[in-house]
Amino acid sequence: MTPLPGFWATASQAERDAAYDNAGAVADSPALVAERNAASSAFRAAHPGHLDLAFGDTQREAWDLFPGRDPHAPCLVFIHGGYWQRNRREDFVHLAEGALAMGWSAAFNGYSIAPEASLTRIAWQVHAALDWLSAHGAEHGIAGPIVVSGWSAGGHLTALALEHPAVTAGLAISGIFELAPIRDTKLNTALKLTEEEIAELSPMRRPVVQKPLAVAYGSAELPELCRQSRDFHALRSAAHAPGPLVPVPGADHFRVLEALRVPNGSLLRVAATLLD
């Protein structure tokens, strides 16, 4: 598969930027983000027992953990998005509601963001976070199999994290799996992707991991986000790697996460099937 979409060669800079502008494509995204942040702030305040657990040297290199009733139940790890240059783990912890209702634990890791950190360093930090969780999670009531999930940039990092030996399965939501188009958009101003990073950190170009990975996206997302998910799943399917392609009907880039948050949400049900 070509690393660039068919229209790319003749697209203007504005068209390339718009192809990956998730916030611009969802008119009420500022209100949705404000609602998300407020819900997460309230959730953190109500669950203060295992917050800000450092796995690295910076404030962002930390875990927020929400252990379930059974320490040996599965743990849903969530890696936040923001095109590797925005957002914080603290603003997504309300997503733990669905996992906890299912009897699972939930865990949210942070990472440094661009331009302060390169994508190479970000990917390394995610693996360092999983090293810490596998070594210390049991001290905080989390000792079950790890299902790593993530949204947007976190979907990309989820695909890379599937390679970690502590990870049993993954759920990549609205991810970026080929980085070449990102290099040609305004997003690269902060990222400054090198050709080596594009080759090394694009999941489409890495060896296929034979662990279950569900690839999910909202059917109302930007065409490029839909294409990225479909192409990545097709690549894995051709290599006989397990895991479904999961379009969430009618969901845009922001509302797709409701299927992970609400008890018995469709993405939670998909996550559970990955351990069957």
CORRA-V527147 format. One record per residue. N is the residue number from 1. RES is the residue in one small letter. SS is DSSP state (a for helix, b for strand, c for the rest). PSI is psi in degrees with one decimal (* if undefined). NEAR is the number of other ideal C-beta (glycine too) atoms within 8 Angstrom. Layout:
((N;RES;SS;PSI;NEAR) (N;RES;SS;PSI;NEAR))
This chain:
((1;m;c;139.7;6) (2;t;c;143.1;5) (3;p;c;-11.0;10) (4;l;c;146.5;9) (5;p;c;159.6;9) (6;g;c;-31.6;5) (7;f;c;-3.4;7) (8;w;a;-40.7;10) (9;a;a;-31.8;5) (10;t;a;0.8;4) (11;a;c;142.4;9) (12;s;c;167.9;5) (13;q;a;-41.5;7) (14;a;a;-39.2;6) (15;e;a;-38.6;9) (16;r;a;-43.2;13) (17;d;a;-43.8;10) (18;a;a;-29.1;9) (19;a;a;-23.1;13) (20;y;c;14.3;14) (21;d;c;83.1;9) (22;n;a;-42.1;13) (23;a;a;-41.3;7) (24;g;a;-25.2;6) (25;a;a;-13.6;10) (26;v;c;104.5;11) (27;a;c;-36.8;3) (28;d;c;23.0;6) (29;s;a;-37.1;11) (30;p;a;-40.6;7) (31;a;a;-38.3;7) (32;l;a;-39.5;11) (33;v;a;-43.1;9) (34;a;a;-41.1;8) (35;e;a;-43.1;8) (36;r;a;-47.8;13) (37;n;a;-40.0;9) (38;a;a;-41.5;8) (39;a;a;-39.4;9) (40;s;a;-38.6;13) (41;s;a;-43.2;10) (42;a;a;-39.3;9) (43;f;a;-42.5;12) (44;r;a;-42.8;12) (45;a;a;-31.4;7) (46;a;a;-11.3;6) (47;h;c;68.6;11) (48;p;c;5.3;6) (49;g;c;-28.9;4) (50;h;c;57.9;11) (51;l;c;154.1;9) (52;d;c;44.0;6) (53;l;b;111.1;12) (54;a;b;135.9;7) (55;f;c;-3.7;12) (56;g;c;-165.6;9) (57;d;c;-16.5;4) (58;t;c;164.2;6) (59;q;c;-34.4;5) (60;r;c;-22.1;10) (61;e;c;76.3;14) (62;a;b;161.7;13) (63;w;b;145.2;15) (64;d;b;119.6;14) (65;l;b;142.7;15) (66;f;b;85.7;13) (67;p;c;143.4;9) (68;g;c;-173.7;14) (69;r;c;-35.4;4) (70;d;c;115.6;7) (71;p;c;-23.5;11) (72;h;c;5.4;5) (73;a;c;159.0;11) (74;p;c;155.0;12) (75;c;b;125.1;16) (76;l;b;109.9;13) (77;v;b;137.2;16) (78;f;b;128.1;15) (79;i;b;120.1;15) (80;h;c;163.0;15) (81;g;c;-164.7;12) (82;g;c;28.3;10) (83;y;c;37.4;11) (84;w;c;13.0;11) (85;q;c;6.3;10) (86;r;c;167.0;5) (87;n;c;170.5;8) (88;r;c;155.3;7) (89;r;a;-35.4;13) (90;e;a;-21.3;11) (91;d;a;8.8;11) (92;f;c;2.0;14) (93;v;a;-17.7;15) (94;h;a;-19.1;11) (95;l;a;-14.0;13) (96;a;a;-18.4;14) (97;e;a;-46.4;11) (98;g;a;-44.3;14) (99;a;a;-43.4;14) (100;l;a;-39.7;12) (101;a;a;-27.0;8) (102;m;c;-5.1;10) (103;g;c;5.5;8) (104;w;c;169.1;12) (105;s;b;166.6;17) (106;a;b;148.2;16) (107;a;b;138.9;15) (108;f;b;117.8;16) (109;n;b;147.9;14) (110;g;c;176.0;13) (111;y;c;156.7;13) (112;s;c;154.7;10) (113;i;c;158.1;12) (114;a;c;149.3;12) (115;p;c;-2.5;7) (116;e;c;-31.4;5) (117;a;c;143.7;11) (118;s;c;164.3;9) (119;l;a;-31.7;13) (120;t;a;-45.3;9) (121;r;a;-39.3;9) (122;i;a;-47.6;15) (123;a;a;-39.2;11) (124;w;a;-41.0;8) (125;q;a;-37.2;13) (126;v;a;-41.6;14) (127;h;a;-37.1;11) (128;a;a;-37.5;11) (129;a;a;-42.7;15) (130;l;a;-33.4;16) (131;d;a;-46.9;11) (132;w;a;-45.1;11) (133;l;a;-40.7;17) (134;s;a;-29.3;10) (135;a;a;-32.8;6) (136;h;a;-4.9;9) (137;g;a;-39.1;12) (138;a;a;-29.5;8) (139;e;a;-19.8;4) (140;h;a;19.1;10) (141;g;c;20.2;10) (142;i;c;104.4;13) (143;a;c;9.4;7) (144;g;c;-177.2;12) (145;p;c;144.9;8) (146;i;b;124.0;13) (147;v;b;110.6;16) (148;v;b;135.0;15) (149;s;b;164.5;16) (150;g;b;160.0;19) (151;w;b;136.4;16) (152;s;c;-120.0;15) (153;a;a;-33.1;14) (154;g;a;-26.9;15) (155;g;a;-39.2;17) (156;h;a;-47.3;16) (157;l;a;-29.1;14) (158;t;a;-44.5;18) (159;a;a;-39.2;14) (160;l;a;-38.4;13) (161;a;a;-21.3;16) (162;l;c;-23.5;13) (163;e;c;-15.0;7) (164;h;c;135.8;10) (165;p;c;-20.9;4) (166;a;c;-12.2;8) (167;v;b;130.1;15) (168;t;b;-39.0;10) (169;a;b;171.7;16) (170;g;b;158.2;17) (171;l;b;102.5;17) (172;a;b;118.8;17) (173;i;b;120.0;17) (174;s;c;45.1;14) (175;g;c;170.2;19) (176;i;c;117.3;11) (177;f;c;-11.4;14) (178;e;c;120.2;13) (179;l;c;-12.1;13) (180;a;a;-43.4;10) (181;p;a;-32.7;15) (182;i;a;-36.3;13) (183;r;a;-29.4;9) (184;d;c;12.8;9) (185;t;c;172.8;11) (186;k;c;-16.6;6) (187;l;c;-25.6;10) (188;n;a;-9.2;11) (189;t;a;-43.7;6) (190;a;a;-36.1;9) (191;l;a;-38.7;14) (192;k;c;52.0;9) (193;l;c;136.0;11) (194;t;c;161.6;6) (195;e;a;-34.0;6) (196;e;a;-41.3;6) (197;e;a;-41.5;12) (198;i;a;-42.6;13) (199;a;a;-40.9;8) (200;e;a;-32.4;9) (201;l;a;5.9;11) (202;s;c;114.6;13) (203;p;a;-28.2;12) (204;m;a;-21.0;11) (205;r;a;-2.0;8) (206;r;c;160.8;10) (207;p;c;139.4;3) (208;v;c;129.1;8) (209;v;c;125.9;9) (210;q;c;54.9;7) (211;k;c;155.9;11) (212;p;c;129.7;10) (213;l;b;116.3;17) (214;a;b;135.1;17) (215;v;b;112.1;14) (216;a;b;151.7;16) (217;y;b;159.9;15) (218;g;b;137.1;14) (219;s;c;-16.2;10) (220;a;c;17.0;6) (221;e;c;171.3;15) (222;l;c;144.3;11) (223;p;a;-37.8;7) (224;e;a;-37.1;10) (225;l;a;-41.2;15) (226;c;a;-45.1;12) (227;r;a;-44.0;9) (228;q;a;-45.4;12) (229;s;a;-44.0;17) (230;r;a;-42.4;10) (231;d;a;-41.1;12) (232;f;a;-42.6;16) (233;h;a;-39.4;12) (234;a;a;-40.2;9) (235;l;a;-45.7;11) (236;r;a;-41.1;12) (237;s;a;-39.2;9) (238;a;a;-26.4;6) (239;a;c;10.0;8) (240;h;c;30.2;6) (241;a;c;138.3;11) (242;p;c;153.6;7) (243;g;c;140.8;12) (244;p;c;162.3;8) (245;l;b;128.9;10) (246;v;b;91.5;11) (247;p;b;129.3;9) (248;v;b;111.9;13) (249;p;c;128.9;5) (250;g;c;-0.5;6) (251;a;c;134.6;12) (252;d;c;-173.0;10) (253;h;c;-26.5;14) (254;f;c;-39.9;11) (255;r;a;-14.8;9) (256;v;a;-27.6;17) (257;l;a;-16.3;12) (258;e;a;-30.7;9) (259;a;a;-12.4;13) (260;l;a;-26.9;14) (261;r;a;-44.5;10) (262;v;c;141.5;9) (263;p;c;134.2;8) (264;n;c;22.3;8) (265;g;c;155.5;12) (266;s;a;-35.6;8) (267;l;a;-29.5;15) (268;l;a;-41.5;15) (269;r;a;-38.6;9) (270;v;a;-44.7;13) (271;a;a;-41.1;14) (272;a;a;-37.1;10) (273;t;a;-21.6;9) (274;l;c;-19.1;15) (275;l;c;0.3;10) (276;d;c;*;4))
